């Protein structure tokens, strides 16, 4: 049974407004984020900042882009080609609003896409980012396979997710998210690590911080 008034990702869920507000208002959002997830919001900011280090011509896939939280890492005039992919056209509209506000809309191409069947050829992207996304997917294993498939050899995948092996303190958060329709079946951190390796990554860094985990892996050359 879904909790009333929140909505799933094919709709316009309440959480899709709360989440970017927390990220953009760190002084207020940071304590709220820490109270809810046990994690530091600064880790998300640091992960997104990697996009600003990419050289001109780099190709990036951001999935699910949501309202465009990862775009805060891009710099105007950087010359990066970023595909913002999401299953929801409404989320893509909001992501492009974010991109225009940040002055990076000329580097962003919105694309309606299902992460379980990405409409891109093998080896298309130098970097795939998926912040607070893996736990939303109906099939996180398949999502990892697809995100690694579209990476160039030597390319990197980075992201964050709620994991189910972070202890009983975060079980109510996962339960509420699942009942609200914004969380999928999720997975353990060990499963995510194994799936990344099985998909063709030769090294995986995965660090748990409260109820969240941050991961980064590189595809074999």
N, C-alpha and C positions, 0 to 999 in steps of 0.2 A: 504494500500500500504506500503510495507516494504522499509525502507531507504536502498539505495544501498551500497554494500560493507561491510556490518557488519555481516550478517549471523545469523541464529538461533542456538539453542543449539544442534540440531542434526548435525550441521556442525561444524565449528571451528571459532566461532565469534571473532571479533576484541576485544570485551570487555573481553574475557577470557584471553587475554594477558595483557590488561591494569590493570585490577583489581588486580591480584597477584603482579604486579610490584608496584602499589601504596602501597599495604600492606607491602611488603618487604623493601621499601625505605621510611621509615616514615618521614624523614626530608623533602623530596620533596613531597612524596605522601600524608602526613598529610594535608598540606594546600590545595592541589588539592581536596582531599576527602571532606574537610570541605566546600570548595567553591561549590562543586557539590551537596553534600547531606545535608549540614548544621550540620553534626555530627562529633564527634571526633573519629579519627581512633584508638585512644588508647582504646576505649570501645570494639572494635573488638578484639584487642590484649588481653585485660583482659578476655574476654569471652573464647577465645581459650586456655588461660593459665589454665583453669579448667582441661583440659585433663591431664596436668602434675601432678595433685594432686590425680589421681585415683590410687588405689592399684592394685598390680599384680593380674591378672585373671579377671579384669573388662572387660566387653564387651561393645563396643561402636559402634554405627552406625553413620556415617557421610554422610548425603544426602542433597543436591547433593554435592559431594566432589569437583567437578570442578577440578582445578589444585592443590588442596591439601592445601588450606590456613589454614584449621583447624589443619593440621598435625604439624604446628609449635608449638603447645601446648604440643605435646608428648615429652618424654625424652628417649634417647637411653637406652636400657636395662630395661625399666620400667615394661615390662611384661604384657602390655595391649593388648587385642585382638580387633583391630579396623577394621570394615568392611567399606571400602570406596565405596559407591554406587553412580552410576551416570547413566543416560540414554545414555550417549555418551562414546563409547570406546576410542575415542580420548582424552577426558578429563581424563579418568582413566589412560591412558598411561602417561599423564603429571603429574597426581597426584603421580604415582609411581616414576617418576623422582624426584619429590619433596621429597618423602619419602626416597629415597636413598641418596639424598643430605643431609638430616637432620639426617641420620643414624638410621632411625626407620622403614625401609622397612620390617624387620622381624616381625613387629607387625601389618602390614597392609595387608588386603586381598581385592583386587579390585573386584567389582561385578557389572556387568551391570544390572540395575534394574530400574523399573518405580515406582516412589514414590506412585502412585495411586494404585499399586498392588504389594506391597513389597513381595519378595519371602522368607519370614522368618515367623517362627511360632510365635504365641502370646507369649509375655513375654520373648523374646530372649535377649534383651539388657538392660544394667544398665543405659546407657546414650544415648540419641539421640541428635546429634547436626545438625543444619541446618542454617549455616551462609549465609546471603544474598541469601537465596534460596526460601523462601516461595513465594516471589513475582514473581518468574520465573515459578511456576507450573501452568499448565492449569486449575487445580481444587484445589485451596488451602484448601478448606474444606475437601475434600477427603484425601489430603496429610496429614493434621493434624490427621484425624482419623486413618490412617495407621501408622503414626509415633508413636502415643500413643499406638496403639494396640500391637506393637512389644516391648514395654517397659515392664520390670518386674514390679510387684507391688512395689511401693515405688521408682521406677526409675524416672529419670528426663529427660525432654526435654528442650533444650536451643537453642536459635538462634536469628537471626536478619532479618529484612525485611523492605522494603519500604511499607508504609501504605498509603491508599488513603485519610485519614482524617488528614493529616499534614499541610493543608493549601495551598493556591494558589501558593505560592512561588515555590513549588516542582511539580506543575502540568506539567510544560514543561519537567522536567526530566522523569516523568512517561509517558508522551506522546511520547517522543523520544524513550524511551526504548521499548514501545509497538510497535511503528512503525518499530523499528530495529529487532523485533522478539525475543528480549531477556527478555521481561517482559510479564507475563500473565495477567489475569484479575485483580489480586491483591485483597485486601480486606481492610476493616477498622480495626483499632486496637481493636475496640469493638467486631467485628465479630471474630477475631482471639481468643480473650479472651473467648468468648462464646463457640466457637468450641472446645477449649481445655478443658473447663469444661464439655461440653456435651460428649466428648470422654472418660472421666473418670479421669480427673485431679481434685484434691481437692483444689488446690491453684495455682493461676497464678499471677506472677509478670510481668508487661509489662510497660516499660518506653519509652516514645518517646523522641528522641533527633534529632532535625531538621526533615528531611524527613524520618528518619529511626526510627524503634522501636526495642528494645531488650526485649526478652521475656524468661521466665523460668517458668516451671510448673513441678509439681510432680504428678505422677500417684497414685491414691488411693491404699492403702495397701489392 
